[in-house]
Amino acid sequence: MSETTKFLLSEDQMPKDWYNIAADLPVPPPAPLHPATQQPIGPADLAPLFPMALIEQEVSTERRIEIPEPVREVLRLWRPSPLIRARRLEKALGTPAKIYFKYEGVSPAGSHKPNSAVPQAWYNGQAGVKKLATETGAGQWGSSLAFAGSLFGLDITIYQVRVSYDQKPYRRALMETYGARCVASPSNETQSGRAVLAQNPNHLGSLGIAISEAVEVAALNEDTKYALGSVLNHVLLHQTIIGEEAMLQLEMAGDDPDVVIGCTGGGSNFAGIAFPFIGMQLRGGASVKQRRIIAVEPAACPSLTRGKYAYDFGDTAHLTPLVKMHTLGSTFTPAGFHAGGLRYHGMAPLVSHVKELGLIEARAYHQTACFEAGVMFARAEGIVPAPEANHAVRCAIDEALRCKAEDRAKTILFNLSGHGHFDMAAYQNYLSGGLVDQDYDEGELAMALSGLPNVG
Ligand SMILES: Cc1ncc(COP(=O)(O)O)c(C=O)c1O
């Protein structure tokens, strides 16, 4: 049996195209709707926010979409990313299971987010766009777009959710090092931000509010477009390079996963690792191995496990189209727990759709259980995971322990979406016993859900 730990692809083995699950779905996902007319939106409705090349990807049903060479050239700075067999973790758990993780923390920003930031910045640059506005929760997406903007000469403004802006000053320093401007959200710079601050000057912020601010700036300024770090079809598409590489690497390892796991905020890293495997299942029919695919989310912001599958706005100020997704309601503000990148009220429409089709499972964990798993992983494998990624680590460990209890040697693959080097205050908090589990407020959830738009 091979004792190999890292399964590495050469640069010329990096996938040349992205995988689009829309080509293989048995039923197409419900169309996004215009909020005023409730009619399906067309490319022209999105044109003020995105360049046409990205809008085309958003609606494409082509199975394979070529990654442009200038994008591949940048991705080669850190891709292909390693697939690692977590032998020491397996030993520490005493499990017969094999655990593999795809490590996305090797990117310049420290997570999977540059996989989409780079193509988004490049397509905008090709369309002559000079300025981009965006939101960031954990600071990972903001850092990634700041990095991509610096490569292609774009001016980047980032609305960072207040709680994360305060928790992680060095993320802001990283964004500024790459040349971006970072603003705490809610801010006084936009109508959307001022409306929230008028009600609560100490508002912690949320991804929904930060999205409103960035969309507003893009909609009101001819020279500015908007970039989103998750949720949309084209973002999920760009992340499929993770799963495409993982398939090649598992082939090298002579293995095939029984369980595939990813954490879910807006759904992009989960889709990145999972969609290529789901696609293979969909194309192969009943003869292909059926894998369990698990999306893991925070118990304090449980859109997939507790949300309603309904049309809702992607942002708090209701500036975006209506999309059908698992949602907690667009005004829902989760508690200020440490996995800032998972504090979004909704889930990607494509991830929601595959959940409705019964193609994936969903699970929610509290943060102390996730940090416990993250610390165990760090002590066995050396890498300190981002708090978001700890949700996937927790699930992988639980699955491995289940294998131990049932004496079954399953193969588990999970996506380690980022490192936690900017999150050490959270680890300090956990290690000193100061971290508490937070639940969502049932009353607030009921109120947010009662405000869902009435779609006929
Ligand atoms: C390390 C990491 N993992 C996961 C996420 C969640 O985003 P998504 O669900 O789009 O992958 C984030 C978001 O900021 C993140 O920083």
PDBQT file of the ligand as one rigid body, heavy atoms in Angstrom, charges set to zero:
ROOT
HETATM    1  C1  LIG A 501     -12.101  29.841   4.447  1.00  0.00    +0.000 C 
HETATM    2  C2  LIG A 501     -13.522  30.000   3.997  1.00  0.00    +0.000 A 
HETATM    3  N1  LIG A 501     -14.266  28.879   3.805  1.00  0.00    +0.000 NA
HETATM    4  C3  LIG A 501     -15.549  28.970   3.432  1.00  0.00    +0.000 A 
HETATM    5  C4  LIG A 501     -16.169  30.198   3.240  1.00  0.00    +0.000 A 
HETATM    6  C5  LIG A 501     -17.615  30.205   2.889  1.00  0.00    +0.000 C 
HETATM    7  O1  LIG A 501     -17.888  30.640   1.602  1.00  0.00    +0.000 OA
HETATM    8  P1  LIG A 501     -18.427  29.666   0.488  1.00  0.00    +0.000 P 
HETATM    9  O2  LIG A 501     -19.613  28.942   1.048  1.00  0.00    +0.000 OA
HETATM   10  O3  LIG A 501     -18.743  30.542  -0.644  1.00  0.00    +0.000 OA
HETATM   11  O4  LIG A 501     -17.320  28.723   0.164  1.00  0.00    +0.000 OA
HETATM   12  C6  LIG A 501     -15.436  31.375   3.409  1.00  0.00    +0.000 A 
HETATM   13  C7  LIG A 501     -16.065  32.673   3.188  1.00  0.00    +0.000 C 
HETATM   14  O5  LIG A 501     -15.540  33.719   3.406  1.00  0.00    +0.000 OA
HETATM   15  C8  LIG A 501     -14.084  31.267   3.810  1.00  0.00    +0.000 A 
HETATM   16  O6  LIG A 501     -13.351  32.359   4.006  1.00  0.00    +0.000 OA
ENDROOT
TORSDOF 0
